């Protein structure tokens, strides 16, 4: 355990930040997994925009790297477009 006051405070701050960052990352993962579930295209589109927003905010706050956010958005968009194309051709 740290002995200096500043180190004790730094430890408290790190715990808070880690918990917040963990929450944001888990939220992004959960929303991305929801995209894979069986639901109508309209709901997936709403989730997609929400995931985009969360990824952009996380990248802006340096929770994840900006290129990681960009890559994840691209993969989700490709998946969504593929699903959208399949449902439109199936009708």
Backbone atoms as SQL, in Angstrom:
CREATE TABLE atoms (id INTEGER PRIMARY KEY, chain TEXT, resi INTEGER, resn TEXT, atom TEXT, x REAL, y REAL, z REAL);
INSERT INTO atoms VALUES
  (1, 'A', 1, 'UNK', 'N', 0.833, -1.189, 0.000),
  (2, 'A', 1, 'UNK', 'CA', 0.000, 0.000, 0.000),
  (3, 'A', 1, 'UNK', 'C', 0.874, 1.248, 0.000),
  (4, 'A', 2, 'UNK', 'N', 0.393, 2.281, -0.680),
  (5, 'A', 2, 'UNK', 'CA', 1.167, 3.532, -0.710),
  (6, 'A', 2, 'UNK', 'C', 1.172, 4.229, 0.657),
  (7, 'A', 3, 'UNK', 'N', 2.236, 4.946, 0.899),
  (8, 'A', 3, 'UNK', 'CA', 2.370, 5.634, 2.177),
  (9, 'A', 3, 'UNK', 'C', 2.131, 7.131, 2.053),
  (10, 'A', 4, 'UNK', 'N', 2.469, 7.711, 0.915),
  (11, 'A', 4, 'UNK', 'CA', 2.296, 9.151, 0.718),
  (12, 'A', 4, 'UNK', 'C', 0.833, 9.476, 0.439),
  (13, 'A', 5, 'UNK', 'N', 0.420, 10.683, 0.871),
  (14, 'A', 5, 'UNK', 'CA', -0.958, 11.098, 0.656),
  (15, 'A', 5, 'UNK', 'C', -1.307, 11.145, -0.821),
  (16, 'A', 6, 'UNK', 'N', -0.394, 11.660, -1.609),
  (17, 'A', 6, 'UNK', 'CA', -0.664, 11.810, -3.038),
  (18, 'A', 6, 'UNK', 'C', -0.822, 10.446, -3.719),
  (19, 'A', 7, 'UNK', 'N', -0.075, 9.471, -3.260),
  (20, 'A', 7, 'UNK', 'CA', -0.161, 8.128, -3.833),
  (21, 'A', 7, 'UNK', 'C', -1.477, 7.447, -3.441),
  (22, 'A', 8, 'UNK', 'N', -1.917, 7.710, -2.219),
  (23, 'A', 8, 'UNK', 'CA', -3.194, 7.149, -1.766),
  (24, 'A', 8, 'UNK', 'C', -4.326, 7.738, -2.602),
  (25, 'A', 9, 'UNK', 'N', -4.266, 9.043, -2.830),
  (26, 'A', 9, 'UNK', 'CA', -5.289, 9.707, -3.640),
  (27, 'A', 9, 'UNK', 'C', -5.260, 9.184, -5.077),
  (28, 'A', 10, 'UNK', 'N', -4.080, 9.031, -5.605),
  (29, 'A', 10, 'UNK', 'CA', -3.929, 8.523, -6.977),
  (30, 'A', 10, 'UNK', 'C', -4.549, 7.128, -7.099),
  (31, 'A', 11, 'UNK', 'N', -4.369, 6.301, -6.087),
  (32, 'A', 11, 'UNK', 'CA', -4.939, 4.955, -6.081),
  (33, 'A', 11, 'UNK', 'C', -6.475, 5.010, -6.092),
  (34, 'A', 12, 'UNK', 'N', -7.031, 5.927, -5.292),
  (35, 'A', 12, 'UNK', 'CA', -8.493, 6.097, -5.283),
  (36, 'A', 12, 'UNK', 'C', -9.002, 6.530, -6.654),
  (37, 'A', 13, 'UNK', 'N', -8.306, 7.479, -7.265),
  (38, 'A', 13, 'UNK', 'CA', -8.708, 7.973, -8.574),
  (39, 'A', 13, 'UNK', 'C', -8.632, 6.872, -9.631),
  (40, 'A', 14, 'UNK', 'N', -7.591, 6.078, -9.579),
  (41, 'A', 14, 'UNK', 'CA', -7.423, 4.998, -10.554),
  (42, 'A', 14, 'UNK', 'C', -8.551, 3.982, -10.448),
  (43, 'A', 15, 'UNK', 'N', -8.976, 3.679, -9.217),
  (44, 'A', 15, 'UNK', 'CA', -10.077, 2.728, -9.032),
  (45, 'A', 15, 'UNK', 'C', -11.357, 3.250, -9.668),
  (46, 'A', 16, 'UNK', 'N', -11.641, 4.540, -9.455),
  (47, 'A', 16, 'UNK', 'CA', -12.847, 5.139, -10.031),
  (48, 'A', 16, 'UNK', 'C', -12.781, 5.130, -11.556),
  (49, 'A', 17, 'UNK', 'N', -11.651, 5.530, -12.087),
  (50, 'A', 17, 'UNK', 'CA', -11.502, 5.591, -13.548),
  (51, 'A', 17, 'UNK', 'C', -11.576, 4.205, -14.168),
  (52, 'A', 18, 'UNK', 'N', -10.942, 3.242, -13.532),
  (53, 'A', 18, 'UNK', 'CA', -10.961, 1.869, -14.039),
  (54, 'A', 18, 'UNK', 'C', -12.377, 1.330, -14.071),
  (55, 'A', 19, 'UNK', 'N', -13.140, 1.602, -13.008),
  (56, 'A', 19, 'UNK', 'CA', -14.530, 1.134, -12.953),
  (57, 'A', 19, 'UNK', 'C', -15.358, 1.778, -14.060),
  (58, 'A', 20, 'UNK', 'N', -15.164, 3.058, -14.282),
  (59, 'A', 20, 'UNK', 'CA', -15.894, 3.766, -15.338),
  (60, 'A', 20, 'UNK', 'C', -15.544, 3.257, -16.721),
  (61, 'A', 21, 'UNK', 'N', -14.257, 3.064, -16.946),
  (62, 'A', 21, 'UNK', 'CA', -13.797, 2.565, -18.247),
  (63, 'A', 21, 'UNK', 'C', -14.319, 1.155, -18.496),
  (64, 'A', 22, 'UNK', 'N', -14.319, 0.343, -17.458),
  (65, 'A', 22, 'UNK', 'CA', -14.803, -1.032, -17.559),
  (66, 'A', 22, 'UNK', 'C', -16.281, -1.037, -17.935),
  (67, 'A', 23, 'UNK', 'N', -17.051, -0.148, -17.334),
  (68, 'A', 23, 'UNK', 'CA', -18.480, -0.043, -17.630),
  (69, 'A', 23, 'UNK', 'C', -18.702, 0.316, -19.099),
  (70, 'A', 24, 'UNK', 'N', -17.951, 1.282, -19.591),
  (71, 'A', 24, 'UNK', 'CA', -18.109, 1.724, -20.984),
  (72, 'A', 24, 'UNK', 'C', -17.753, 0.597, -21.941),
  (73, 'A', 25, 'UNK', 'N', -16.647, -0.087, -21.697),
  (74, 'A', 25, 'UNK', 'CA', -16.226, -1.182, -22.569),
  (75, 'A', 25, 'UNK', 'C', -17.255, -2.308, -22.569),
  (76, 'A', 26, 'UNK', 'N', -17.786, -2.658, -21.398),
  (77, 'A', 26, 'UNK', 'CA', -18.789, -3.714, -21.319),
  (78, 'A', 26, 'UNK', 'C', -20.076, -3.323, -22.031),
  (79, 'A', 27, 'UNK', 'N', -20.454, -2.058, -21.926),
  (80, 'A', 27, 'UNK', 'CA', -21.654, -1.578, -22.612),
  (81, 'A', 27, 'UNK', 'C', -21.493, -1.716, -24.123),
  (82, 'A', 28, 'UNK', 'N', -20.325, -1.356, -24.627),
  (83, 'A', 28, 'UNK', 'CA', -20.057, -1.465, -26.062),
  (84, 'A', 28, 'UNK', 'C', -20.119, -2.925, -26.505),
  (85, 'A', 29, 'UNK', 'N', -19.511, -3.810, -25.725),
  (86, 'A', 29, 'UNK', 'CA', -19.528, -5.236, -26.072),
  (87, 'A', 29, 'UNK', 'C', -20.947, -5.789, -26.067),
  (88, 'A', 30, 'UNK', 'N', -21.737, -5.407, -25.075),
  (89, 'A', 30, 'UNK', 'CA', -23.106, -5.893, -24.967),
  (90, 'A', 30, 'UNK', 'C', -23.945, -5.427, -26.157),
  (91, 'A', 31, 'UNK', 'N', -23.813, -4.161, -26.518),
  (92, 'A', 31, 'UNK', 'CA', -24.573, -3.645, -27.651),
  (93, 'A', 31, 'UNK', 'C', -24.150, -4.317, -28.956),
  (94, 'A', 32, 'UNK', 'N', -22.853, -4.587, -29.093),
  (95, 'A', 32, 'UNK', 'CA', -22.375, -5.266, -30.300),
  (96, 'A', 32, 'UNK', 'C', -22.933, -6.683, -30.376),
  (97, 'A', 33, 'UNK', 'N', -23.043, -7.347, -29.237),
  (98, 'A', 33, 'UNK', 'CA', -23.608, -8.700, -29.217),
  (99, 'A', 33, 'UNK', 'C', -25.099, -8.677, -29.523),
  (100, 'A', 34, 'UNK', 'N', -25.795, -7.611, -29.103),
  (101, 'A', 34, 'UNK', 'CA', -27.215, -7.491, -29.400),
  (102, 'A', 34, 'UNK', 'C', -27.451, -7.421, -30.905),
  (103, 'A', 35, 'UNK', 'N', -26.491, -6.867, -31.627),
  (104, 'A', 35, 'UNK', 'CA', -26.604, -6.790, -33.086),
  (105, 'A', 35, 'UNK', 'C', -26.677, -8.189, -33.693),
  (106, 'A', 36, 'UNK', 'N', -26.057, -9.163, -33.058),
  (107, 'A', 36, 'UNK', 'CA', -26.018, -10.528, -33.576),
  (108, 'A', 36, 'UNK', 'C', -27.300, -11.288, -33.281),
  (109, 'A', 37, 'UNK', 'N', -28.116, -10.791, -32.346),
  (110, 'A', 37, 'UNK', 'CA', -29.311, -11.532, -31.935),
  (111, 'A', 37, 'UNK', 'C', -30.428, -11.399, -32.974),
  (112, 'A', 38, 'UNK', 'N', -31.472, -12.212, -32.791),
  (113, 'A', 38, 'UNK', 'CA', -32.612, -12.180, -33.694),
  (114, 'A', 38, 'UNK', 'C', -33.551, -11.056, -33.284),
  (115, 'A', 39, 'UNK', 'N', -33.585, -10.017, -34.089),
  (116, 'A', 39, 'UNK', 'CA', -34.503, -8.910, -33.884),
  (117, 'A', 39, 'UNK', 'C', -34.714, -8.219, -35.224),
  (118, 'A', 40, 'UNK', 'N', -35.751, -7.421, -35.333),
  (119, 'A', 40, 'UNK', 'CA', -36.013, -6.746, -36.607),
  (120, 'A', 40, 'UNK', 'C', -34.897, -5.777, -36.993),
  (121, 'A', 41, 'UNK', 'N', -34.816, -5.519, -38.288),
  (122, 'A', 41, 'UNK', 'CA', -33.783, -4.621, -38.826),
  (123, 'A', 41, 'UNK', 'C', -33.887, -3.227, -38.213),
  (124, 'A', 42, 'UNK', 'N', -35.112, -2.759, -37.983),
  (125, 'A', 42, 'UNK', 'CA', -35.294, -1.408, -37.438),
  (126, 'A', 42, 'UNK', 'C', -34.629, -1.269, -36.071),
  (127, 'A', 43, 'UNK', 'N', -34.778, -2.303, -35.229),
  (128, 'A', 43, 'UNK', 'CA', -34.157, -2.257, -33.904),
  (129, 'A', 43, 'UNK', 'C', -32.638, -2.343, -34.013),
  (130, 'A', 44, 'UNK', 'N', -32.162, -3.161, -34.944),
  (131, 'A', 44, 'UNK', 'CA', -30.713, -3.265, -35.136),
  (132, 'A', 44, 'UNK', 'C', -30.136, -1.934, -35.588),
  (133, 'A', 45, 'UNK', 'N', -30.898, -1.209, -36.391),
  (134, 'A', 45, 'UNK', 'CA', -30.425, 0.092, -36.865),
  (135, 'A', 45, 'UNK', 'C', -30.301, 1.079, -35.705),
  (136, 'A', 46, 'UNK', 'N', -31.262, 1.040, -34.778),
  (137, 'A', 46, 'UNK', 'CA', -31.191, 1.907, -33.594),
  (138, 'A', 46, 'UNK', 'C', -29.988, 1.540, -32.736),
  (139, 'A', 47, 'UNK', 'N', -29.776, 0.243, -32.561),
  (140, 'A', 47, 'UNK', 'CA', -28.632, -0.210, -31.759),
  (141, 'A', 47, 'UNK', 'C', -27.327, 0.193, -32.431),
  (142, 'A', 48, 'UNK', 'N', -27.284, 0.099, -33.760),
  (143, 'A', 48, 'UNK', 'CA', -26.074, 0.462, -34.502),
  (144, 'A', 48, 'UNK', 'C', -25.705, 1.921, -34.256),
  (145, 'A', 49, 'UNK', 'N', -26.686, 2.807, -34.309),
  (146, 'A', 49, 'UNK', 'CA', -26.386, 4.222, -34.071),
  (147, 'A', 49, 'UNK', 'C', -25.946, 4.454, -32.628),
  (148, 'A', 50, 'UNK', 'N', -26.521, 3.695, -31.698),
  (149, 'A', 50, 'UNK', 'CA', -26.126, 3.819, -30.295),
  (150, 'A', 50, 'UNK', 'C', -24.689, 3.330, -30.083),
  (151, 'A', 51, 'UNK', 'N', -24.334, 2.227, -30.736),
  (152, 'A', 51, 'UNK', 'CA', -22.967, 1.700, -30.629),
  (153, 'A', 51, 'UNK', 'C', -21.980, 2.694, -31.224),
  (154, 'A', 52, 'UNK', 'N', -22.339, 3.282, -32.377),
  (155, 'A', 52, 'UNK', 'CA', -21.482, 4.297, -32.991),
  (156, 'A', 52, 'UNK', 'C', -21.203, 5.431, -32.011),
  (157, 'A', 53, 'UNK', 'N', -22.256, 5.899, -31.363),
  (158, 'A', 53, 'UNK', 'CA', -22.125, 6.992, -30.414),
  (159, 'A', 53, 'UNK', 'C', -21.207, 6.609, -29.254),
  (160, 'A', 54, 'UNK', 'N', -21.434, 5.423, -28.692),
  (161, 'A', 54, 'UNK', 'CA', -20.617, 4.963, -27.559),
  (162, 'A', 54, 'UNK', 'C', -19.148, 4.812, -27.967),
  (163, 'A', 55, 'UNK', 'N', -18.917, 4.259, -29.159),
  (164, 'A', 55, 'UNK', 'CA', -17.540, 4.075, -29.625),
  (165, 'A', 55, 'UNK', 'C', -16.846, 5.418, -29.830),
  (166, 'A', 56, 'UNK', 'N', -17.557, 6.370, -30.425),
  (167, 'A', 56, 'UNK', 'CA', -16.965, 7.694, -30.650),
  (168, 'A', 56, 'UNK', 'C', -16.626, 8.385, -29.335),
  (169, 'A', 57, 'UNK', 'N', -17.534, 8.286, -28.375),
  (170, 'A', 57, 'UNK', 'CA', -17.294, 8.915, -27.073),
  (171, 'A', 57, 'UNK', 'C', -16.122, 8.239, -26.347),
  (172, 'A', 58, 'UNK', 'N', -16.066, 6.911, -26.431),
  (173, 'A', 58, 'UNK', 'CA', -14.974, 6.189, -25.776),
  (174, 'A', 58, 'UNK', 'C', -13.636, 6.551, -26.407),
  (175, 'A', 59, 'UNK', 'N', -13.615, 6.705, -27.725),
  (176, 'A', 59, 'UNK', 'CA', -12.379, 7.080, -28.408),
  (177, 'A', 59, 'UNK', 'C', -11.987, 8.510, -28.045),
  (178, 'A', 60, 'UNK', 'N', -12.974, 9.381, -27.948),
  (179, 'A', 60, 'UNK', 'CA', -12.713, 10.778, -27.598),
  (180, 'A', 60, 'UNK', 'C', -12.131, 10.904, -26.193),
  (181, 'A', 61, 'UNK', 'N', -12.609, 10.051, -25.283),
  (182, 'A', 61, 'UNK', 'CA', -12.144, 10.095, -23.895),
  (183, 'A', 61, 'UNK', 'C', -10.944, 9.180, -23.649),
  (184, 'A', 62, 'UNK', 'N', -10.374, 8.622, -24.708),
  (185, 'A', 62, 'UNK', 'CA', -9.185, 7.757, -24.651),
  (186, 'A', 62, 'UNK', 'C', -9.408, 6.491, -23.835),
  (187, 'A', 63, 'UNK', 'N', -10.638, 5.989, -23.832),
  (188, 'A', 63, 'UNK', 'CA', -10.908, 4.705, -23.192),
  (189, 'A', 63, 'UNK', 'C', -10.456, 3.596, -24.132),
  (190, 'A', 64, 'UNK', 'N', -10.742, 3.785, -25.422),
  (191, 'A', 64, 'UNK', 'CA', -10.210, 2.897, -26.457),
  (192, 'A', 64, 'UNK', 'C', -9.530, 3.762, -27.504),
  (193, 'A', 65, 'UNK', 'N', -8.666, 3.150, -28.285),
  (194, 'A', 65, 'UNK', 'CA', -7.939, 3.886, -29.316),
  (195, 'A', 65, 'UNK', 'C', -8.887, 4.263, -30.443),
  (196, 'A', 66, 'UNK', 'N', -8.607, 5.386, -31.110),
  (197, 'A', 66, 'UNK', 'CA', -9.525, 5.854, -32.147),
  (198, 'A', 66, 'UNK', 'C', -9.587, 4.895, -33.336),
  (199, 'A', 67, 'UNK', 'N', -8.476, 4.234, -33.640),
  (200, 'A', 67, 'UNK', 'CA', -8.507, 3.277, -34.762),
  (201, 'A', 67, 'UNK', 'C', -9.248, 2.005, -34.375),
  (202, 'A', 68, 'UNK', 'N', -9.209, 1.639, -33.103),
  (203, 'A', 68, 'UNK', 'CA', -9.988, 0.494, -32.629),
  (204, 'A', 68, 'UNK', 'C', -11.471, 0.798, -32.779),
  (205, 'A', 69, 'UNK', 'N', -11.874, 2.004, -32.405),
  (206, 'A', 69, 'UNK', 'CA', -13.274, 2.410, -32.553),
  (207, 'A', 69, 'UNK', 'C', -13.673, 2.395, -34.023),
  (208, 'A', 70, 'UNK', 'N', -12.808, 2.899, -34.866),
  (209, 'A', 70, 'UNK', 'CA', -13.083, 2.943, -36.300),
  (210, 'A', 70, 'UNK', 'C', -13.224, 1.534, -36.876),
  (211, 'A', 71, 'UNK', 'N', -12.338, 0.641, -36.479),
  (212, 'A', 71, 'UNK', 'CA', -12.384, -0.743, -36.967),
  (213, 'A', 71, 'UNK', 'C', -13.670, -1.438, -36.525),
  (214, 'A', 72, 'UNK', 'N', -14.038, -1.257, -35.270),
  (215, 'A', 72, 'UNK', 'CA', -15.263, -1.886, -34.770),
  (216, 'A', 72, 'UNK', 'C', -16.500, -1.343, -35.480),
  (217, 'A', 73, 'UNK', 'N', -16.519, -0.032, -35.728),
  (218, 'A', 73, 'UNK', 'CA', -17.643, 0.560, -36.446),
  (219, 'A', 73, 'UNK', 'C', -17.731, 0.003, -37.863),
  (220, 'A', 74, 'UNK', 'N', -16.597, -0.158, -38.512),
  (221, 'A', 74, 'UNK', 'CA', -16.583, -0.686, -39.874),
  (222, 'A', 74, 'UNK', 'C', -17.098, -2.123, -39.916),
  (223, 'A', 75, 'UNK', 'N', -16.691, -2.921, -38.958),
  (224, 'A', 75, 'UNK', 'CA', -17.122, -4.320, -38.926),
  (225, 'A', 75, 'UNK', 'C', -18.621, -4.428, -38.632),
  (226, 'A', 76, 'UNK', 'N', -19.108, -3.596, -37.717),
  (227, 'A', 76, 'UNK', 'CA', -20.535, -3.607, -37.420),
  (228, 'A', 76, 'UNK', 'C', -21.350, -3.138, -38.630),
  (229, 'A', 77, 'UNK', 'N', -20.852, -2.132, -39.318),
  (230, 'A', 77, 'UNK', 'CA', -21.541, -1.628, -40.505),
  (231, 'A', 77, 'UNK', 'C', -21.568, -2.692, -41.599),
  (232, 'A', 78, 'UNK', 'N', -20.463, -3.397, -41.790),
  (233, 'A', 78, 'UNK', 'CA', -20.414, -4.456, -42.795),
  (234, 'A', 78, 'UNK', 'C', -21.401, -5.561, -42.455),
  (235, 'A', 79, 'UNK', 'N', -21.460, -5.931, -41.180),
  (236, 'A', 79, 'UNK', 'CA', -22.407, -6.962, -40.743),
  (237, 'A', 79, 'UNK', 'C', -23.843, -6.500, -40.971),
  (238, 'A', 80, 'UNK', 'N', -24.130, -5.255, -40.587),
  (239, 'A', 80, 'UNK', 'CA', -25.480, -4.726, -40.737),
  (240, 'A', 80, 'UNK', 'C', -25.891, -4.670, -42.210),
  (241, 'A', 81, 'UNK', 'N', -24.999, -4.212, -43.068),
  (242, 'A', 81, 'UNK', 'CA', -25.304, -4.134, -44.497),
  (243, 'A', 81, 'UNK', 'C', -25.532, -5.510, -45.096),
  (244, 'A', 82, 'UNK', 'N', -24.773, -6.493, -44.625),
  (245, 'A', 82, 'UNK', 'CA', -24.938, -7.864, -45.104),
  (246, 'A', 82, 'UNK', 'C', -26.314, -8.393, -44.717),
  (247, 'A', 83, 'UNK', 'N', -26.707, -8.196, -43.471),
  (248, 'A', 83, 'UNK', 'CA', -28.020, -8.627, -42.989),
  (249, 'A', 83, 'UNK', 'C', -29.139, -7.914, -43.732),
  (250, 'A', 84, 'UNK', 'N', -28.957, -6.628, -43.930),
  (251, 'A', 84, 'UNK', 'CA', -29.960, -5.824, -44.620),
  (252, 'A', 84, 'UNK', 'C', -30.147, -6.319, -46.053),
  (253, 'A', 85, 'UNK', 'N', -29.048, -6.629, -46.710),
  (254, 'A', 85, 'UNK', 'CA', -29.100, -7.119, -48.083),
  (255, 'A', 85, 'UNK', 'C', -29.792, -8.483, -48.145),
  (256, 'A', 86, 'UNK', 'N', -29.488, -9.354, -47.184),
  (257, 'A', 86, 'UNK', 'CA', -30.090, -10.690, -47.152),
  (258, 'A', 86, 'UNK', 'C', -31.602, -10.606, -46.949),
  (259, 'A', 87, 'UNK', 'N', -32.040, -9.720, -46.073),
  (260, 'A', 87, 'UNK', 'CA', -33.471, -9.626, -45.810),
  (261, 'A', 87, 'UNK', 'C', -34.214, -8.994, -46.984),
  (262, 'A', 88, 'UNK', 'N', -33.562, -8.071, -47.680),
  (263, 'A', 88, 'UNK', 'CA', -34.223, -7.427, -48.812),
  (264, 'A', 88, 'UNK', 'C', -34.329, -8.363, -50.015),
  (265, 'A', 89, 'UNK', 'N', -33.339, -9.254, -50.200),
  (266, 'A', 89, 'UNK', 'CA', -33.387, -10.189, -51.315),
  (267, 'A', 89, 'UNK', 'C', -34.285, -11.385, -51.004),
  (268, 'A', 90, 'UNK', 'N', -34.479, -11.670, -49.717),
  (269, 'A', 90, 'UNK', 'CA', -35.322, -12.805, -49.328),
  (270, 'A', 90, 'UNK', 'C', -36.796, -12.518, -49.562),
  (271, 'A', 91, 'UNK', 'N', -37.165, -11.241, -49.579),
  (272, 'A', 91, 'UNK', 'CA', -38.582, -10.877, -49.745),
  (273, 'A', 91, 'UNK', 'C', -39.032, -10.948, -51.161);
